[in-house]
């Protein structure tokens, strides 16, 4: 039963998060509408409204067939052209920036809706086309359904213009960085708004807690809080996850500690297992640290010899500065309490010191000979020092020291060295 429920959750997530979900659902809606409009045509819809709307009556069966064939064939060509162009653009984006930003572009809801409208219009037109039949004395044919096909075709052309505008903007590096930044900052702001830092509960000591091993491999994306909390409260047990959500967990490796021993394969173990969400992909919406990594990858790629675009790296550092400013406000541990305000679930997240090092080190390493990058790195740390309350000063100073050492070794121009030393003294 536990395995079946877990599999059901995985299948549900796979379907809902699939690129084909919305196009398929919208196409099914168009198919249902085509069946409905044919049913109404059979009840005399066109004849009943032809007096008020004479344009819905077509004098020739052939005219209806030509219109529907044109709409369907034109949209098929439009879909092929559009998504051939999209694949070329996304391939360039993956090559120029980071392959990890491509899924976010493909899965944008607006693009999926547009694709669904295209496919739905094609399905609708084909269904109506095969259902064309003479009415009355054979001199007229149903026209209401054909008018709808023409309307859907015109709307599709408008959506095509919007799609070209949208995709051309979304692959611009500034918009990619901003999209990732906005998603990561939204996740952190959400926790800042919902967590009461003035009434922090006592955290239990989990150093000697026994460990549970992962039942499968994949990215641990989250948990069903409403399902898991009552189980933990009823059994008076707490959990401490060893890795933050979004981390990859290997089957058989320890991934969570329990305040009480839980036998492998027991009913309680299965209940915990069914409450967890594993997936095969990472998402910034779940693990905001992925947003730091994606922006870092874009910055590193932009200062590589292939692109040589330090301006983009500088812009990426500006957005990273804002993300770090938000991260400084969050503690290194997240928790979930039960109805009695007792800590039942403890979630780890990368410490500020670790996140700062992992984010700035690649940029520092690749840009240590570029004065623009060195200066912007130091300015980033200077801004964070101003915002820091003292808790993270050691991590900030350590990174500033590493940047200064690299600058002394690789910046040869005396004027550039003087500029670097001035900023370091200010720090």
N, C-alpha and C positions, 0 to 999 in steps of 0.2 A: 504493500500500500504506500509506504514512504517513497519507494523508488518510483512508483507510478505518479505520485503527486509532484515529485521533483522534476520528472520528465515533462509533465504537463506544464509546469512553470517555465521550463526551458523552451518548450515549443511555443508557448504563448509569447514570450519575449522575442523569440526569433521571428515570429509572424508579425507582431506589432512594430518591431524596429526594422523590419525589412524594407528595402527601397521599393519593393513591389506592393506593399500593403495598401497604401492609399490609391495608387493607380488601379489596382484590382477592385477595391471597394467602390470607387467612383464608376468604373466600367460596369460593374454589376448594377449600380443604380441606374445608369443609362439603359442597360438591357431591360430592367424592370419597367422603366418609363416607356420604352418602345413597345413592350407587351401591353401596357396599360393604354397607350394611345391607339394601338391597333384594336383593342377591345372596344374603345369608345368609337372608333371609326365604324366598327361593325354595327354599333347602335345608331349610326347616322349622324355622327358629329359634324362632318363636313357639310352635309345637306342642311343641317339645322342652323349653321352659322354662315352659310354661303351668301345669304341675302344681305347680311350686315357687313360681311367681309368677303367680297367677291374674289379677292386675289387668292383665297385658299382653294378655289376650284380650278383644277387644271383640265384643259380641254383635250389633252392627249396623254395616254398612258406612256408614250415614248418620252414626253417631256419630263415626267416624274422620274423615269429611269435614268435619263441623262443627268438631271440635277443630282440625284442621289449618287450616281457613279462618280460624278465630278467631285462631289464633297468627299467621298470615301477615298478615292484615288489621290486627290490633292493632299489630304491630311496624312495619308500613308507616306507620301513623298516628303511632306513637311517634317514628320517625325524622324524619318531616316536622316534627312539633312541636318535637323536640329541636333540630334544626339550623336551624329558623327562629329559635328563641330564641337560638341561638349566634351567628348572623349579626347579630342586633340587638345583642347584648352586645359582639361584636368591633367593630362599627361605632362603638359608644360609646367603646370603648377606644382605637380609632384616632383618634377626634376629641378625646378628653380627654388622651391621653398622647402617643403617637407612632405613625404608621402602620407604622413599622418593627418594632414589637413584636408586631404581629398575626400575621405568619408563624410566629413562635416559638410562639404559643398554638395555632394551627391544627395545626402539625406535631408537637405533643407525642405521644409514642409511645402513651401510655395512651388518649388520645382516638381515635387511629386504630384501636387494637385494639378498643375498644368499638364503633365504627362497623362494623368488620369482623365482629364477633360478631352485631350486629343484622342486617346484610345476609346473613351466612352462615345464620342461623336462618331468614330469609325464604326463601332459596334452598332450604334443606333441606326446609322445610315444603311449598313448591310442588312440588318433585320427588316427595316422598312422596304428595302429594295426587293428582297425575295418575297415580300408580302403584297406587292403592288397587284391590284386586280381592278377590272372595270366595275363601275357602279351604274346603277340605273339602267339606261338603254345602251350602255357601252360607250357613251360619248364623253363621260367624265370619269375621273378617278379621284381617290381620296387625296386631298391636298393639304390638310392640316398637318399631318405627319411630315410631309415634305417641307412645309414652311418651317417647322421646328428644326429640321436638318439644316436648312439654309441659315437659320438664326444661329445654331450651334457652330456652323462653319465660320460665320462672320466673327463670333466671339473668339473662336480659336485663332483667327488671324490677329485679333487684338492681344490675346495671350502670348502669341508668338513674339510680337514686338516687345511686350513686357519681359518675356523670358530672355531675349537677347540683351536687353538693358540690365536685367538682374544678374545674369551669369557673367556679363562683362565686368560688372562692378564687384561681384563676389570674389573673382580671382585676382583682383588687385591686392597687392601684398598688404597695403594699409588696412583694407577692409578685412582681410583674413586675420591679421593681428588683433584688430578691434573686436572681431566676432569672438575669438578665443578669449580675449581679455574680459569681455562683457559676460561670457558664460562663467568663467572662473570667479570673477568678482561677485556675480549674482549668488553663487553657491556660498561664498564666505559671508556676504552680507546677510543672507538668509539665516545663517547660524548666529551671527551677531545680534540679529533682531529677536530671535526666538530663545536664546540662552540667557538665563538670569545669572550674571556674573557676581552679583552682590550676595547671592545665597547659594554658594557652592557647597554641595554635600560632601561628607567625609568619604574619601576614596579608600576602598579596602586594599589591604596588602595582598598582592597576587603572586609574590615571589615564589611561594611553595605550592601553588595550585597545580594540579595534574593537567596534562595536555590531551586534547583530542586531535586525531589525525584527519586530514581532509578526505572525504569520501570520493572526490573526483578532482580532476584538474580543470583550471579555467580561471577567469578573472572574477574575484569575489566582488560583486557589484553592490550588494546591499542585503537587507533582510526585511521580512514581513513583521514589522514591529507589533502590530495588533495581534498577530498570531503567536509570536514568541514570548512577549512579556507575561501574559497570563500563565504560560507553562512554567517560566522561570520563577514567578512569584508563588505558584502553587507548590513547586518542589523546593522552594527556598534555596535557589542556586543562582549564581552570577557568572557572567562570561566576560573574558577579556581577550579580544582578538589580538593576535600577534603581529598582524600586518594591516595597514589601512585599507579601506574599501578602494577597489580599483587595482589592487595588487594581484599578481598572478600567483595562484596557489597550486602546488603540485600534489597529485593524489598520493596519499600516504604520509605527507609531511605534516608536522604539527602546525596548526593554524589558529587554535583557540585554546585558552585555559579555562577551567571550570573550578568554581569554589568547592565543589564536592566531586568525588570520583563518579564518572559516568561510563558504564560499560559499553564497549563498542558493540553496535548492533542492537542495543536495548531500545525499548520503546521511547525513552527520553532522548536517546541519541538520534533516533529517527525523527522525532518531533523537531529537534534543533536543526537537523539536516533539511527538513522540508521547509523550514522558515528562512533559509538562506537562498540568495539569488546568485547563481553563477552564470557567466556569459563568456563568449569567446572574444569579445572586443572590449576596449577601454573607452570610457566616456568622460569628458570633462564635467558633465553635469553631475557625476557621482564622485569623481576624484579630481578635485581642483588642481592637485599637483601636476596632473597631466597638462593643464593649461600652461603652467610654467615651462614644462619641457617642450611643448610645441612651439612656444614663442622663442625659446632658446635655440631650437633647431633652425628656425627661420633666420635668426640673427647669425648663427654660425654659417649657414649656407650663403647668406648675403655677403659675408666678408671672405668667402673662399675665393681663390684665384679665378674660378669659373665665372663668378658674377662681379666680384670686386665692387660691392655696393655698401660701403660703411654707413651711408645715410639711413638705410633700412635697419641696420643693426642698432644705430642710435635711437631710432624710433621704437624699436622693440624694447630697448632698455628703459625708455620712458614708461611704457606700459608695464614692464616688470616692476619698476619702482612703485607704481600704484598698487600692484598686486601684493608686493612685499609689505607695503604700509598697512594693507588690510590684514595680512597674515600675522603681523606683529601684535594685533589686537586679540588674536585667538590663542588659547593655551594649546599645549602639545597633545592633550588628551581630551577626547570627547566622550560623553557618557549619556546613558538613557536611564531614567528612573521609572519605578513602578508607581502604582497609585498611593503607596505609603511613603513616597519620596526616598526610597532606598535604591542605591545604584545597582542595576541589574546587568547592564551591558556597558563595557568599557571599550572604546574604539581608539586605536592608535592612529596617529597621523605623523608624517615626517616632521621632525623638529625644525624650528626656524633655522637653526645653525646648519643642519644637514641640507635643507632646501636651498638656502642661500649658497652654500658651497657647490652643490650639484648644478645650480642654475648659472652662476657666474663663472665657474671654472672653465667650461668649454669656450665661452666668449673671450675670457681672458687669455686662454691658451692660443686661440686662433687669431686674436687681434692684438697680441702683445707688441707687435711692431708698428701698429697703426696708432698714431697720436690721437685721432678722433675717438677711437674705441677706449683707449686708456683714460682719456679725459672724461668721457661719459660714464665709465665704470666708477671712477672716483666721485663724480658728481652724484651718481646714484647712491653710493654709500654715505656721502655727506648729507643728502636729503633724509635718508633713513636714520642717521644719527640724530638729526634735529627732531624727528618724530618719535624716537625711542625714549622710553621712560627709564631706561637703565638695564632692563632685563636682557637685552640682546646686544649690548655694547661690545661684549667680548667677541662675538661672532663677526660683527661689523669691522672691528679693529683688525682681527686676524685676516679677513679678506682684503682690507686696505693694505696691510703689510705685504701680502702676496703680490698684489698689483704693483706696489712700489718696487719690490725686488725685481719683478719681470721688466718693469720700465727701465730700471737702472742697467739691466743687462742688454736690452734690445733697442732702446731709444738712444741713438748716437748723436743726434743734433743737439748742440748745447742749449739753444733757445727752447727746444721742446723739453729738454730735461729741466730747465729752469721753471717752465710752466708746470710741469708735473710736480716738482718739489714744492712749488707754491701751494698747490691744491692739497698736497699731503700735509704741509704745515698747518693749513687751515683745519684739516681733520683733527 
